[in-house]
Amino acid sequence: MRSLLYVLTFMTVIGAAFWAYHENYKTQAALGEAQAVRADLRDARARLAVLKAEWAYLNRPDRLRDLAEVNFERLGLMPFEPDQFGRVDQVAYPQPPELPITDPVEVSSAGAGEQEP
């Protein structure tokens, strides 16, 4: 009986070692994937920073002014002037449309709170 207990204990230890071995490799693979995702994220952020810098460079006012002058005949773009700006109270907001009355209700002028005798 004792030898059977030793064999079962040995098999249990072997099984636990096998399980721990596989869990270790799964963990290492997950850590590798996380590092790869972090590297991709870092690269994407670097590309985004470059694109933002390029956008800022291309949208320089002097460059846009020169492009507007070169393409004036084709685009008809004019430079901004101070008198082109207005105040908020000068903006004409559209009036809400009047809704049609389809089922009118008659209201009597007799006092609403008074009772008739």
Residue pairs with C-beta under 8 A, 6 or more apart in sequence:
65 79
68 75
68 77
68 78
68 79
71 77
110 116
